[in-house]
Amino acid sequence: MSAAESSPDGNAAAPRMKNDMGARFHAWLMSHAGPRYDAFTAERKRALLGGLRGNILEIGPGTGPNLRYYSRGNSWIGVEPNAHMDRHLARAITDAGVAAVIRHGYAERLPVEDASQDAVVSTLVLCSVVSPEQVLNEIRRVLKPGGQFVFLEHVAAPLGTRLRKVQRWLRPIEMWIGNGCHPDRETWQAIEAAGFARVEIEHFRLPLAHVAPQIAGRAIK
Ligand SMILES: C[S@@+](CC[C@H](N)C(=O)[O-])C[C@H]1O[C@@H](n2cnc3c(N)ncnc32)[C@H](O)[C@@H]1O
């Protein structure tokens, strides 16, 4: 079951983002490029997402490639600002058979109560949010004590490397194509500094050109 709702904080702008053409293009791009990324990460996603139970909130679920990894019986909320993702997301929800609600909104202001979620999930989202620090604060706010933030993100290459320079040059292009994506973000530093009780981060690479460096892991509140 799914329902697309506007965020209850009155964020009426969410269903139509400022750059609507970019948002529409990004939904198209993710629906085509997503399966390739998923093929590289399926095993990691199974390990990270398959064991989650209870109330799960996913920020920026996009076209919904993660839904198939959750076990049935959980309650899932997706907080997604791009309404052009809705029809892809609705299909993924139906295929997965998960009890799900889509809320149009931004991860900087999550439309749920304090300490209400067993898990918060982010895959390829912290590169795009306006303020990773604010989003991580929100994630800690909505997690129950002992709840976990699970992430899989592409990140900056090591400083001083050629790849890091390429990521910097590509940033303006990625900001448009990726609808706000920063390819050279040191996201692991923000997660480590966010005040979680425990953080487990694996750094690894995928054969994906300028977005090869990746991190995956969990942070426990
Ligand atoms: C690269 S896509 C990743 C989508 C999906 N998580 C995946 O793994 O395929 C980035 C997603 O983050 C969403 N997004 C961007 N800024 C956001 C924000 N501030 N809050 C929540 N989602 C955001 C985009 O609309 C998009 O769906």
The ligand as an SDF file (V2000), in Angstrom:
LIG
                    3D

 27 29  0  0  0  0  0  0  0  0999 V2000
   21.1440    9.8820   -6.4920 C   0  0  0  0  0  0  0  0  0  0  0  0
   19.5000    9.8010   -5.9860 S   0  0  0  0  0  0  0  0  0  0  0  0
   19.4960    8.3070   -5.0190 C   0  0  0  0  0  0  0  0  0  0  0  0
   18.1510    7.6830   -4.9390 C   0  0  0  0  0  0  0  0  0  0  0  0
   18.0900    6.3570   -4.1610 C   0  0  0  0  0  0  0  0  0  0  0  0
   18.3520    6.5720   -2.7550 N   0  0  0  0  0  0  0  0  0  0  0  0
   19.0370    5.3460   -4.7270 C   0  0  0  0  0  0  0  0  0  0  0  0
   19.8680    4.7960   -3.9970 O   0  0  0  0  0  0  0  0  0  0  0  0
   18.9160    5.0860   -5.9500 O   0  0  0  0  0  0  0  0  0  0  0  0
   19.3770   11.0610   -4.7390 C   0  0  0  0  0  0  0  0  0  0  0  0
   17.9990   11.1420   -4.1450 C   0  0  0  0  0  0  0  0  0  0  0  0
   18.0140   12.0540   -3.0300 O   0  0  0  0  0  0  0  0  0  0  0  0
   16.9070   12.9290   -3.1390 C   0  0  0  0  0  0  0  0  0  0  0  0
   17.2210   14.1580   -2.3960 N   0  0  0  0  0  0  0  0  0  0  0  0
   17.9590   15.2150   -2.7850 C   0  0  0  0  0  0  0  0  0  0  0  0
   18.0030   16.1470   -1.8250 N   0  0  0  0  0  0  0  0  0  0  0  0
   17.2780   15.6580   -0.7810 C   0  0  0  0  0  0  0  0  0  0  0  0
   16.9370   16.1640    0.5120 C   0  0  0  0  0  0  0  0  0  0  0  0
   17.3830   17.3380    0.9330 N   0  0  0  0  0  0  0  0  0  0  0  0
   16.1650   15.3950    1.2980 N   0  0  0  0  0  0  0  0  0  0  0  0
   15.7230   14.1650    0.8800 C   0  0  0  0  0  0  0  0  0  0  0  0
   16.0190   13.6490   -0.3280 N   0  0  0  0  0  0  0  0  0  0  0  0
   16.7810   14.3860   -1.1400 C   0  0  0  0  0  0  0  0  0  0  0  0
   16.7470   13.1140   -4.6440 C   0  0  0  0  0  0  0  0  0  0  0  0
   15.4780   13.6230   -5.0100 O   0  0  0  0  0  0  0  0  0  0  0  0
   16.9820   11.6880   -5.1150 C   0  0  0  0  0  0  0  0  0  0  0  0
   15.8210   10.9150   -5.0400 O   0  0  0  0  0  0  0  0  0  0  0  0
  1  2  1  0
  2  3  1  0
  2 10  1  0
  3  4  1  0
  4  5  1  0
  5  6  1  0
  5  7  1  0
  7  8  2  0
  7  9  1  0
 10 11  1  0
 11 12  1  0
 11 26  1  0
 12 13  1  0
 13 14  1  0
 13 24  1  0
 14 15  1  0
 14 23  1  0
 15 16  2  0
 16 17  1  0
 17 18  1  0
 17 23  2  0
 18 19  1  0
 18 20  2  0
 20 21  1  0
 21 22  2  0
 22 23  1  0
 24 25  1  0
 24 26  1  0
 26 27  1  0
M  CHG  2   2   1   9  -1
M  END
$$$$
